[in-house]
Amino acid sequence: MNILNITCREDRIVLRTDTPKGTAVVRACTPASREQLLIGEFTAEIKDGAASVPRFVNGRDGLTLRWELSSGGETASGKKYAEDLAFPASCASPYPTADSKKGLQVAMIEDAVKLGVKHAAQNVCIGDFMRPADECAHPIRFTHDGAEYVFDGNHAESFDKRLKTLSDNGILVTLILLNSKRWQKDTSKALYGPLLHPDFLPYMNEPDVHLSAFNMTTDEGIRYYCAFVAFLAERYMKPDEDGTWPHGRAVGMIVSNEVNSQWIWGNAGHKTVGEYMAEYTLAMRLTWQTAATVWKDARVYISLDHFWTGSQNPAEDTKYYGSRPVLEELSRNSREEGEFPWNVAAHPYPEDLRFPDFWNDRSATDDNDTCRVTFKNLPVLRDFLYREENLYRGTRRRIILSEQGFNSHFTPESEILQACAYGRAYRICMEIPEIDSFILHAHTDNWQEFGLNLGLWRRKKDGPELDAPKPIYDVFRVIDQKDESGKYHWERY
């Protein structure tokens, strides 16, 4: 016996099986990886291969629960999660389009508008938004899935101003969901349990560990995470009745950062790639299911660095993985447990981040076993996603390049090479239609960024103060415009 499909309707969960009729026991359980918690149980008749039960189970929304079905003493295998969402969402507007792929991790909004930026990515840390009420000067009480949560109103309003300024200027903003012990402020120790991954805690003070994975191990952790996503979706994806977004608009969510290098950027302790991706797939699925109740066209992305079959350290395979095995696990998990429209946020930095001439990368080859995917061989990622087993119901996954840049070394020659690298990379993006945006990192040189100078603006050699725009600034400004001959500037490269 197999569960072939699970559909979430407005008030029912429908499980379609390969058994035409019979009596079934249907159980709704927490999806938490380390808790066997039964939320509710029903007896249902299988008619024409389908069993139908109430969507809401003891005050919980069955949309984000794990489902089991037994009949005649046999427990069905197959799908576990709702993959068809047959209910009206709060927002029915289509995904917006931009007239350019040009994006930037914006530091100075006025300058970004002047440069004609169309895409941006903004970090959002769960521990900055979710706080105990007694730690908030202005608490926002938010009810989700039968429980109340508290969000820091001052932090939310500060973020509103930035996001609204960006989106009001026609910039499509994708949120990067992060889980840090310390980002803008410390995660409250009172919330370490539900927010931080328990296997991150022993390593959280190590110098090479920057972020935690989201806590998918307990039912409480999952409920906090879904409330976080729901709050962001309600605030930044749902328009008012007049069709405006009073707090600013976001169009997608990237779940964590560079998860194939999880030890650094999404730490869940020592895990095989399969163990790590079982929890990460759940986080992505919950993000999609939760956001879709507000806006079904919201896009959800996995974040990957430039390693493909290689990794930060192949000898430490419980810390670092390649992007390809990570994607293979995500694709397999979603096909087997419940399909959903995941997409890819790639970071195709040059093989050596110190040098911008990616066309000379030796570890980026054109075959699927390449060590890295950089701009030199970006079609490797495209071709992998074109494979039938990686499509979403026959359609291709979308790609955004959410963070990558080119270094310079305080010399005129290196700054010209940096500008040339950007132009050549932009042309490559234009040749892959599934790439929606190329979000350059960074707007300004950051003197604390591992000695790299990736910005459009040069910093002074002896400190963080800005000096002047570099040659890449003018290339960036006109890259998506036409010249006097009617050709786009990117076509020159």
MIPAGU-401504 format. One record per residue (C-alpha): residue in one letter; residue number from 1; x, y, z. Coordinates in pm, 1 decimal, m for minus. Example, Ala and Ser with C-alpha at 12.3 -4.5 7.8 and 13.67 -1.06 7.14 Angstrom:
% MIPAGU-401504
["a" 1 [1230.0 m450.0 780.0]],
["s" 2 [1367.0 m106.0 714.0]],
END
This chain:
% MIPAGU-401504
["m" 1 [0.0 0.0 0.0]],
["n" 2 [124.9 344.2 m92.9]],
["i" 3 [17.5 702.7 m34.5]],
["l" 4 [40.0 852.5 m382.6]],
["n" 5 [m49.0 1210.5 m302.3]],
["i" 6 [m165.0 1430.2 m15.4]],
["t" 7 [m380.8 1734.7 m84.6]],
["c" 8 [m456.7 2009.6 163.2]],
["r" 9 [m797.4 2164.2 101.5]],
["e" 10 [m960.3 2451.5 285.8]],
["d" 11 [m1092.4 2224.6 559.8]],
["r" 12 [m986.1 1869.1 464.9]],
["i" 13 [m672.0 1663.5 411.2]],
["v" 14 [m715.1 1410.1 130.8]],
["l" 15 [m478.9 1114.8 106.2]],
["r" 16 [m488.7 935.8 m229.2]],
["t" 17 [m372.3 572.9 m220.8]],
["d" 18 [m328.8 278.8 m456.8]],
["t" 19 [m594.8 91.5 m254.7]],
["p" 20 [m942.9 149.3 m402.3]],
["k" 21 [m1146.4 93.2 m84.2]],
["g" 22 [m1134.7 m10.1 278.5]],
["t" 23 [m1123.5 128.4 629.6]],
["a" 24 [m814.5 323.9 726.5]],
["v" 25 [m661.4 473.8 1037.6]],
["v" 26 [m511.2 812.2 953.1]],
["r" 27 [m263.8 970.8 1192.4]],
["a" 28 [m134.8 1327.5 1203.7]],
["c" 29 [210.1 1354.0 1362.6]],
["t" 30 [470.0 1617.4 1427.1]],
["p" 31 [733.1 1623.5 1150.8]],
["a" 32 [1006.0 1680.7 1412.5]],
["s" 33 [1307.2 1458.6 1348.4]],
["r" 34 [1352.5 1348.9 1712.7]],
["e" 35 [1000.3 1335.4 1849.4]],
["q" 36 [735.1 1074.3 1785.5]],
["l" 37 [441.3 1294.1 1882.1]],
["l" 38 [92.3 1198.8 1770.9]],
["i" 39 [m122.7 1508.9 1718.6]],
["g" 40 [m446.8 1329.6 1625.8]],
["e" 41 [m595.0 1010.4 1484.4]],
["f" 42 [m898.5 945.1 1263.1]],
["t" 43 [m1084.0 650.7 1120.5]],
["a" 44 [m1174.0 711.0 756.2]],
["e" 45 [m1320.9 516.6 467.5]],
["i" 46 [m1109.1 480.0 155.2]],
["k" 47 [m1339.8 549.6 m138.3]],
["d" 48 [m1215.1 542.5 m496.3]],
["g" 49 [m860.8 532.7 m359.1]],
["a" 50 [m890.6 839.6 m134.5]],
["a" 51 [m931.5 894.1 238.7]],
["s" 52 [m1046.4 1233.2 366.9]],
["v" 53 [m1000.2 1369.7 720.9]],
["p" 54 [m1032.7 1714.2 883.7]],
["r" 55 [m749.8 1954.6 808.0]],
["f" 56 [m734.3 2099.3 1158.0]],
["v" 57 [m630.7 1850.5 1425.2]],
["n" 58 [m662.9 1942.3 1794.1]],
["g" 59 [m600.5 2307.9 1713.5]],
["r" 60 [m312.8 2235.9 1471.7]],
["d" 61 [m308.3 2293.8 1096.2]],
["g" 62 [m259.4 1964.5 916.4]],
["l" 63 [m92.4 2148.3 628.6]],
["t" 64 [245.0 2131.8 807.8]],
["l" 65 [203.2 1794.1 982.0]],
["r" 66 [334.4 1453.0 878.8]],
["w" 67 [64.3 1203.9 776.5]],
["e" 68 [42.1 825.5 814.0]],
["l" 69 [m221.2 581.7 691.8]],
["s" 70 [m281.4 219.1 790.5]],
["s" 71 [m536.3 m26.2 658.5]],
["g" 72 [m581.4 m399.6 711.1]],
["g" 73 [m283.5 m409.3 946.0]],
["e" 74 [m50.8 m255.4 686.4]],
["t" 75 [107.6 88.1 716.2]],
["a" 76 [131.5 268.6 385.2]],
["s" 77 [461.6 391.1 248.8]],
["g" 78 [500.4 682.0 10.0]],
["k" 79 [411.6 1048.3 58.9]],
["k" 80 [412.3 1198.9 407.4]],
["y" 81 [340.3 1566.4 352.2]],
["a" 82 [84.0 1780.3 175.3]],
["e" 83 [208.1 1865.6 m173.1]],
["d" 84 [m106.2 1996.3 m343.5]],
["l" 85 [m250.1 2309.8 m183.4]],
["a" 86 [m611.2 2339.7 m293.0]],
["f" 87 [m722.7 2636.8 m85.8]],
["p" 88 [m735.8 3011.5 m151.6]],
["a" 89 [m436.5 3209.3 m23.4]],
["s" 90 [m463.4 3559.2 122.6]],
["c" 91 [m282.2 3710.8 m175.3]],
["a" 92 [m355.6 3611.0 m534.2]],
["s" 93 [m115.2 3837.3 m722.8]],
["p" 94 [134.0 3673.9 m965.0]],
["y" 95 [507.7 3670.8 m903.5]],
["p" 96 [637.8 4008.7 m1023.2]],
["t" 97 [882.3 4043.3 m1309.7]],
["a" 98 [1171.6 4284.1 m1340.2]],
["d" 99 [1308.0 4430.1 m1662.2]],
["s" 100 [1664.1 4342.4 m1562.0]],
["k" 101 [1862.6 4076.7 m1374.2]],
["k" 102 [2079.7 4341.3 m1211.0]],
["g" 103 [2091.1 4302.1 m833.8]],
["l" 104 [2299.0 4418.4 m540.7]],
["q" 105 [2340.1 4348.7 m171.2]],
["v" 106 [2249.5 4704.9 m92.4]],
["a" 107 [2441.4 4912.7 160.4]],
["m" 108 [2331.4 5263.0 48.9]],
["i" 109 [1973.3 5266.7 m76.0]],
["e" 110 [1986.8 5606.1 m248.2]],
["d" 111 [2294.0 5500.1 m442.6]],
["a" 112 [2133.4 5166.0 m533.8]],
["v" 113 [1830.9 5345.3 m678.7]],
["k" 114 [2062.6 5572.8 m874.8]],
["l" 115 [2237.7 5263.4 m1012.2]],
["g" 116 [1909.3 5112.3 m1132.4]],
["v" 117 [1917.1 4806.6 m906.5]],
["k" 118 [1622.2 4568.9 m962.6]],
["h" 119 [1694.0 4289.0 m712.4]],
["a" 120 [1823.3 4270.8 m356.5]],
["a" 121 [1860.6 4015.5 m78.0]],
["q" 122 [1812.4 4105.0 287.1]],
["n" 123 [1924.9 3906.0 591.8]],
["v" 124 [1655.0 3825.3 846.7]],
["c" 125 [1763.3 3657.3 1170.3]],
["i" 126 [1505.4 3464.6 1371.0]],
["g" 127 [1664.5 3563.1 1703.5]],
["d" 128 [1637.2 3933.6 1620.9]],
["f" 129 [1264.4 3908.4 1549.1]],
["m" 130 [1146.5 3652.3 1806.2]],
["r" 131 [1202.6 3762.9 2166.6]],
["p" 132 [1046.4 3703.1 2507.4]],
["a" 133 [792.2 3975.0 2586.9]],
["d" 134 [992.5 4105.7 2883.4]],
["e" 135 [1288.6 4173.4 2649.8]],
["c" 136 [1083.4 4387.2 2409.4]],
["a" 137 [1006.8 4754.6 2456.0]],
["h" 138 [734.9 4715.5 2194.6]],
["p" 139 [621.8 4350.4 2178.0]],
["i" 140 [405.2 4231.8 1888.8]],
["r" 141 [189.6 3935.5 1987.3]],
["f" 142 [129.6 3704.9 1693.3]],
["t" 143 [m92.4 3397.6 1694.9]],
["h" 144 [m6.2 3109.9 1464.5]],
["d" 145 [m132.8 2753.1 1455.2]],
["g" 146 [m303.9 2777.9 1790.8]],
["a" 147 [m18.2 2935.3 1987.6]],
["e" 148 [95.2 3290.1 2063.4]],
["y" 149 [445.4 3417.7 1988.9]],
["v" 150 [616.2 3748.6 2059.1]],
["f" 151 [810.3 3953.9 1804.8]],
["d" 152 [1025.7 4257.1 1872.7]],
["g" 153 [821.3 4545.7 1735.3]],
["n" 154 [1110.3 4792.2 1734.3]],
["h" 155 [1326.1 4557.4 1531.1]],
["a" 156 [1041.4 4481.5 1292.7]],
["e" 157 [969.0 4849.6 1237.0]],
["s" 158 [1335.5 4921.6 1170.9]],
["f" 159 [1343.2 4643.7 914.0]],
["d" 160 [1015.1 4770.5 765.0]],
["k" 161 [1171.7 5107.0 680.9]],
["r" 162 [1456.5 4950.7 488.8]],
["l" 163 [1246.2 4693.5 306.1]],
["k" 164 [974.4 4942.5 215.5]],
["t" 165 [1225.6 5191.9 76.5]],
["l" 166 [1374.0 4918.8 m142.7]],
["s" 167 [1044.5 4775.4 m267.3]],
["d" 168 [881.9 5116.8 m315.8]],
["n" 169 [1166.5 5190.5 m557.0]],
["g" 170 [1082.3 4886.3 m768.3]],
["i" 171 [1346.1 4653.0 m621.5]],
["l" 172 [1240.7 4288.4 m579.5]],
["v" 173 [1361.4 4174.6 m237.7]],
["t" 174 [1429.7 3815.4 m134.7]],
["l" 175 [1468.4 3746.0 237.6]],
["i" 176 [1760.5 3533.6 362.6]],
["l" 177 [1637.5 3347.7 671.4]],
["l" 178 [1923.5 3304.8 919.6]],
["n" 179 [1964.6 3156.1 1265.7]],
["s" 180 [2252.7 3315.1 1453.0]],
["k" 181 [2343.4 3317.5 1819.1]],
["r" 182 [2449.8 3674.9 1751.9]],
["w" 183 [2356.5 3882.2 1450.4]],
["q" 184 [2240.7 4238.1 1515.6]],
["k" 185 [2184.7 4134.3 1876.2]],
["d" 186 [2217.6 3819.1 2082.4]],
["t" 187 [1954.0 3551.7 2051.6]],
["s" 188 [1772.0 3544.4 2384.4]],
["k" 189 [1903.0 3264.8 2605.3]],
["a" 190 [1541.8 3197.7 2699.5]],
["l" 191 [1483.2 3091.2 2338.1]],
["y" 192 [1797.4 2883.9 2282.0]],
["g" 193 [1588.5 2566.4 2313.1]],
["p" 194 [1326.7 2626.8 2043.4]],
["l" 195 [1536.0 2841.0 1807.2]],
["l" 196 [1889.5 2700.3 1796.7]],
["h" 197 [1968.5 2350.3 1672.2]],
["p" 198 [2066.2 2138.4 1975.5]],
["d" 199 [2370.0 1996.9 1795.3]],
["f" 200 [2493.7 2348.8 1720.0]],
["l" 201 [2515.7 2441.0 2087.9]],
["p" 202 [2838.3 2251.0 2170.6]],
["y" 203 [3017.8 2427.8 1883.6]],
["m" 204 [2857.9 2770.6 1884.0]],
["n" 205 [3163.1 2947.7 2028.1]],
["e" 206 [3411.3 2797.7 1782.7]],
["p" 207 [3562.5 3065.0 1555.9]],
["d" 208 [3468.6 2892.8 1228.0]],
["v" 209 [3101.7 2838.1 1327.0]],
["h" 210 [2887.3 3138.4 1237.5]],
["l" 211 [2525.3 3021.6 1207.2]],
["s" 212 [2297.2 2750.9 1342.3]],
["a" 213 [2066.0 2532.7 1141.0]],
["f" 214 [1698.5 2587.4 1218.2]],
["n" 215 [1570.9 2353.3 1487.5]],
["m" 216 [1374.7 2079.6 1312.9]],
["t" 217 [1435.1 1828.7 1593.1]],
["t" 218 [1144.3 1913.7 1825.2]],
["d" 219 [781.3 2000.5 1779.1]],
["e" 220 [836.5 2323.7 1970.9]],
["g" 221 [1125.5 2419.9 1742.9]],
["i" 222 [919.7 2355.2 1432.3]],
["r" 223 [626.9 2558.6 1564.9]],
["y" 224 [853.4 2854.3 1640.5]],
["y" 225 [1007.0 2832.6 1293.8]],
["c" 226 [667.8 2819.3 1119.7]],
["a" 227 [549.7 3116.5 1326.6]],
["f" 228 [861.3 3308.2 1215.7]],
["v" 229 [789.8 3233.5 848.3]],
["a" 230 [420.1 3312.5 891.3]],
["f" 231 [498.1 3647.7 1054.6]],
["l" 232 [731.4 3745.3 768.9]],
["a" 233 [482.2 3630.1 505.3]],
["e" 234 [189.9 3813.1 665.9]],
["r" 235 [390.9 4131.1 709.1]],
["y" 236 [586.6 4140.7 382.9]],
["m" 237 [393.8 3932.3 128.3]],
["k" 238 [31.3 4022.5 198.9]],
["p" 239 [m90.1 4354.0 56.0]],
["d" 240 [m353.8 4575.3 210.9]],
["e" 241 [m695.5 4604.0 46.6]],
["d" 242 [m567.9 4896.0 m161.4]],
["g" 243 [m299.0 4672.8 m314.4]],
["t" 244 [m4.1 4829.9 m131.4]],
["w" 245 [246.6 4672.5 106.9]],
["p" 246 [255.6 4904.6 410.6]],
["h" 247 [563.9 4738.9 560.7]],
["g" 248 [745.6 4673.8 232.6]],
["r" 249 [728.7 4375.6 0.7]],
["a" 250 [933.6 4056.1 m17.2]],
["v" 251 [896.9 3803.5 m299.7]],
["g" 252 [1087.8 3500.2 m173.5]],
["m" 253 [1278.8 3332.2 108.0]],
["i" 254 [1622.4 3172.3 106.6]],
["v" 255 [1649.6 2915.1 385.0]],
["s" 256 [1986.5 2957.8 564.9]],
["n" 257 [2317.6 3026.8 391.0]],
["e" 258 [2551.1 2801.2 189.5]],
["v" 259 [2418.4 2487.0 353.6]],
["n" 260 [2659.6 2254.7 174.7]],
["s" 261 [2922.3 2414.8 403.4]],
["q" 262 [2688.9 2363.4 696.8]],
["w" 263 [2956.0 2358.7 966.0]],
["i" 264 [3015.8 2729.7 903.7]],
["w" 265 [2685.5 2863.3 771.8]],
["g" 266 [2406.6 2638.8 905.4]],
["n" 267 [2556.1 2423.9 1176.7]],
["a" 268 [2374.3 2113.0 1298.9]],
["g" 269 [2676.5 1938.3 1446.7]],
["h" 270 [2834.7 1638.9 1276.4]],
["k" 271 [2593.2 1500.1 1016.1]],
["t" 272 [2620.1 1294.2 700.4]],
["v" 273 [2481.3 1472.1 397.2]],
["g" 274 [2173.0 1249.8 414.0]],
["e" 275 [2111.1 1324.2 780.9]],
["y" 276 [2158.6 1695.6 732.8]],
["m" 277 [1939.0 1717.9 425.2]],
["a" 278 [1653.6 1523.8 585.7]],
["e" 279 [1613.4 1811.3 832.7]],
["y" 280 [1694.6 2085.2 582.1]],
["t" 281 [1438.8 1951.7 330.8]],
["l" 282 [1180.0 1969.9 608.1]],
["a" 283 [1272.8 2332.6 680.9]],
["m" 284 [1235.9 2420.8 313.0]],
["r" 285 [905.3 2239.3 282.1]],
["l" 286 [765.3 2407.9 592.7]],
["t" 287 [876.6 2745.4 456.8]],
["w" 288 [688.3 2684.5 132.4]],
["q" 289 [375.7 2543.4 299.8]],
["t" 290 [358.3 2826.4 553.7]],
["a" 291 [428.5 3110.5 310.5]],
["a" 292 [180.8 2963.3 60.6]],
["t" 293 [m109.7 3019.8 298.6]],
["v" 294 [m44.4 3390.3 241.0]],
["w" 295 [89.1 3388.8 m117.3]],
["k" 296 [117.0 3074.3 m327.2]],
["d" 297 [364.9 3230.2 m569.9]],
["a" 298 [624.0 3304.5 m300.5]],
["r" 299 [951.4 3137.5 m395.9]],
["v" 300 [1167.6 2930.0 m163.1]],
["y" 301 [1537.5 2868.3 m227.3]],
["i" 302 [1824.0 2650.9 m110.5]],
["s" 303 [2151.7 2841.4 m64.7]],
["l" 304 [2474.2 2687.4 m205.1]],
["d" 305 [2834.9 2796.0 m239.5]],
["h" 306 [3059.3 2723.4 m540.4]],
["f" 307 [3167.0 2370.8 m445.8]],
["w" 308 [2995.7 2108.4 m665.6]],
["t" 309 [3145.0 1763.0 m600.7]],
["g" 310 [3428.0 1909.7 m393.8]],
["s" 311 [3389.4 2073.4 m53.5]],
["q" 312 [3562.9 2300.8 194.0]],
["n" 313 [3739.8 1993.6 332.5]],
["p" 314 [3661.8 1654.7 174.1]],
["a" 315 [3827.8 1476.0 466.4]],
["e" 316 [3561.7 1615.7 702.7]],
["d" 317 [3252.4 1479.1 532.3]],
["t" 318 [3027.0 1530.6 834.9]],
["k" 319 [3097.1 1905.1 821.5]],
["y" 320 [3118.8 1992.9 452.9]],
["y" 321 [2947.0 1860.3 140.9]],
["g" 322 [2933.6 1934.0 m228.6]],
["s" 323 [2636.5 2116.5 m375.6]],
["r" 324 [2555.2 1829.1 m609.7]],
["p" 325 [2502.3 1563.7 m339.0]],
["v" 326 [2303.7 1819.4 m138.8]],
["l" 327 [2075.9 1884.5 m436.9]],
["e" 328 [2045.9 1512.3 m507.4]],
["e" 329 [1925.2 1455.1 m150.4]],
["l" 330 [1681.3 1746.7 m169.4]],
["s" 331 [1541.8 1623.6 m499.8]],
["r" 332 [1503.6 1266.0 m375.7]],
["n" 333 [1347.7 1369.3 m42.7]],
["s" 334 [1091.7 1591.9 m208.7]],
["r" 335 [996.4 1332.2 m470.6]],
["e" 336 [953.7 1057.2 m212.6]],
["e" 337 [796.4 1244.9 79.5]],
["g" 338 [596.5 1521.2 m91.1]],
["e" 339 [698.5 1735.4 m384.2]],
["f" 340 [722.3 2113.2 m355.5]],
["p" 341 [860.0 2394.6 m573.9]],
["w" 342 [1207.7 2448.7 m428.4]],
["n" 343 [1450.0 2667.9 m619.7]],
["v" 344 [1824.2 2740.8 m606.2]],
["a" 345 [2015.0 3043.3 m473.9]],
["a" 346 [2370.9 2980.0 m595.9]],
["h" 347 [2696.0 3162.5 m514.7]],
["p" 348 [2932.6 3098.7 m810.4]],
["y" 349 [3232.9 3287.1 m676.1]],
["p" 350 [3564.5 3236.6 m858.0]],
["e" 351 [3759.2 2932.3 m735.3]],
["d" 352 [3995.1 3163.6 m545.1]],
["l" 353 [3794.5 3453.1 m405.3]],
["r" 354 [4103.1 3675.0 m411.4]],
["f" 355 [4124.2 3675.1 m790.3]],
["p" 356 [3835.6 3779.7 m1017.9]],
["d" 357 [3946.8 3613.5 m1345.5]],
["f" 358 [3705.8 3320.2 m1322.2]],
["w" 359 [3769.3 3225.1 m1687.0]],
["n" 360 [4105.6 3087.3 m1568.8]],
["d" 361 [3953.1 2867.7 m1295.8]],
["r" 362 [4113.2 2523.5 m1320.3]],
["s" 363 [3878.2 2339.8 m1083.9]],
["a" 364 [3567.2 2446.9 m1278.8]],
["t" 365 [3526.0 2211.2 m1573.0]],
["d" 366 [3229.0 2144.7 m1797.8]],
["d" 367 [3146.0 1795.4 m1671.1]],
["n" 368 [2902.8 1704.4 m1394.2]],
["d" 369 [3184.7 1576.8 m1174.1]],
["t" 370 [3358.2 1914.8 m1160.8]],
["c" 371 [3496.8 2024.4 m825.2]],
["r" 372 [3337.4 2370.4 m843.3]],
["v" 373 [3069.0 2559.0 m1030.9]],
["t" 374 [3181.4 2915.7 m1095.1]],
["f" 375 [3084.4 3159.1 m1368.6]],
["k" 376 [3323.5 2968.4 m1596.2]],
["n" 377 [3102.0 2658.3 m1599.4]],
["l" 378 [2766.7 2783.7 m1467.9]],
["p" 379 [2575.2 2573.0 m1726.7]],
["v" 380 [2668.5 2266.1 m1517.3]],
["l" 381 [2414.7 2378.8 m1255.2]],
["r" 382 [2161.0 2460.0 m1525.5]],
["d" 383 [2198.5 2119.9 m1692.3]],
["f" 384 [2166.6 1938.0 m1360.8]],
["l" 385 [1838.3 2114.9 m1288.6]],
["y" 386 [1716.7 2033.8 m1641.2]],
["r" 387 [1723.8 1662.6 m1563.1]],
["e" 388 [1379.1 1505.1 m1550.8]],
["e" 389 [1415.7 1387.4 m1190.4]],
["n" 390 [1496.4 1742.8 m1078.5]],
["l" 391 [1205.8 1917.4 m1250.5]],
["y" 392 [902.1 2032.1 m1056.7]],
["r" 393 [612.8 1858.5 m1230.3]],
["g" 394 [771.5 1907.9 m1569.5]],
["t" 395 [884.2 2266.5 m1515.8]],
["r" 396 [1237.1 2390.3 m1448.8]],
["r" 397 [1345.1 2521.6 m1111.5]],
["r" 398 [1430.0 2890.0 m1091.7]],
["i" 399 [1781.6 3011.5 m1013.3]],
["i" 400 [1896.9 3329.5 m846.2]],
["l" 401 [2260.3 3418.9 m790.5]],
["s" 402 [2211.8 3569.2 m446.4]],
["e" 403 [2572.4 3636.8 m342.6]],
["q" 404 [2894.3 3652.2 m542.8]],
["g" 405 [3151.0 3915.4 m620.8]],
["f" 406 [3493.3 3993.6 m758.6]],
["n" 407 [3794.2 4110.9 m560.8]],
["s" 408 [4036.1 4396.4 m626.6]],
["h" 409 [4372.9 4481.9 m468.6]],
["f" 410 [4401.8 4861.6 m452.5]],
["t" 411 [4570.3 4877.2 m794.1]],
["p" 412 [4425.5 5023.7 m1116.0]],
["e" 413 [4494.2 4697.9 m1301.5]],
["s" 414 [4309.3 4481.8 m1047.7]],
["e" 415 [4012.5 4717.7 m1041.6]],
["i" 416 [3983.1 4707.4 m1420.7]],
["l" 417 [3999.7 4326.6 m1405.3]],
["q" 418 [3724.7 4331.6 m1141.3]],
["a" 419 [3501.9 4539.5 m1371.2]],
["c" 420 [3572.6 4309.9 m1666.0]],
["a" 421 [3487.7 4002.4 m1458.2]],
["y" 422 [3150.7 4150.3 m1365.3]],
["g" 423 [3068.2 4226.7 m1727.8]],
["r" 424 [3162.7 3877.4 m1846.1]],
["a" 425 [2968.1 3715.9 m1562.7]],
["y" 426 [2659.2 3923.3 m1641.0]],
["r" 427 [2666.5 3808.9 m2002.2]],
["i" 428 [2679.1 3445.6 m1890.1]],
["c" 429 [2371.7 3507.6 m1672.2]],
["m" 430 [2185.8 3655.8 m1966.3]],
["e" 431 [2244.2 3334.7 m2161.3]],
["i" 432 [2063.2 3120.7 m1900.2]],
["p" 433 [1692.8 3213.1 m1897.5]],
["e" 434 [1618.8 3033.4 m1568.2]],
["i" 435 [1844.7 3279.6 m1383.8]],
["d" 436 [1617.0 3556.0 m1256.5]],
["s" 437 [1871.5 3774.5 m1079.7]],
["f" 438 [2243.6 3834.1 m1036.2]],
["i" 439 [2280.6 3994.8 m692.8]],
["l" 440 [2632.1 4129.7 m666.1]],
["h" 441 [2821.6 4117.5 m339.6]],
["a" 442 [2911.3 4381.6 m242.0]],
["h" 443 [2801.9 4742.3 m264.4]],
["t" 444 [3106.7 4868.1 m72.2]],
["d" 445 [3439.8 4718.4 29.7]],
["n" 446 [3424.2 4575.2 380.4]],
["w" 447 [3756.0 4579.1 558.5]],
["q" 448 [3643.3 4300.5 792.6]],
["e" 449 [3561.0 4060.1 509.4]],
["f" 450 [3861.6 3827.7 521.2]],
["g" 451 [4083.2 4082.3 341.1]],
["l" 452 [3858.2 4092.9 33.6]],
["n" 453 [3753.3 4410.1 m149.2]],
["l" 454 [3442.1 4308.2 m340.8]],
["g" 455 [3259.7 4639.4 m355.1]],
["l" 456 [3157.6 4887.4 m620.4]],
["w" 457 [3301.9 5147.9 m383.3]],
["r" 458 [3667.2 5141.6 m278.7]],
["r" 459 [3748.8 5172.3 89.0]],
["k" 460 [4056.1 5346.4 220.5]],
["k" 461 [4354.8 5118.9 268.0]],
["d" 462 [4390.8 5186.4 637.5]],
["g" 463 [4029.8 5169.6 751.6]],
["p" 464 [3661.0 5116.7 673.3]],
["e" 465 [3590.1 5465.7 537.6]],
["l" 466 [3492.2 5481.1 171.3]],
["d" 467 [3723.8 5644.0 m78.2]],
["a" 468 [3556.8 5650.8 m423.3]],
["p" 469 [3372.0 5434.5 m675.9]],
["k" 470 [3583.6 5182.0 m865.3]],
["p" 471 [3564.5 5114.6 m1243.4]],
["i" 472 [3312.6 4836.1 m1175.5]],
["y" 473 [3070.6 5103.7 m1052.0]],
["d" 474 [3016.5 5247.8 m1400.9]],
["v" 475 [3006.2 4904.4 m1563.2]],
["f" 476 [2740.0 4801.9 m1312.4]],
["r" 477 [2539.7 5119.2 m1371.4]],
["v" 478 [2501.3 5067.9 m1748.3]],
["i" 479 [2531.2 4689.4 m1783.2]],
["d" 480 [2158.1 4638.4 m1852.4]],
["q" 481 [2118.9 4946.3 m2072.2]],
["k" 482 [2162.9 4988.2 m2448.5]],
["d" 483 [2448.8 5182.4 m2603.1]],
["e" 484 [2436.4 5418.9 m2901.4]],
["s" 485 [2432.2 5128.4 m3145.8]],
["g" 486 [2128.0 4970.0 m2979.7]],
["k" 487 [2319.0 4685.3 m2817.8]],
["y" 488 [2310.4 4611.9 m2446.9]],
["h" 489 [2632.9 4687.3 m2267.4]],
["w" 490 [2657.7 4327.5 m2143.5]],
["e" 491 [2686.4 4215.1 m2505.2]],
["r" 492 [3032.2 4375.7 m2522.5]],
["y" 493 [3182.9 4118.7 m2287.9]],
END
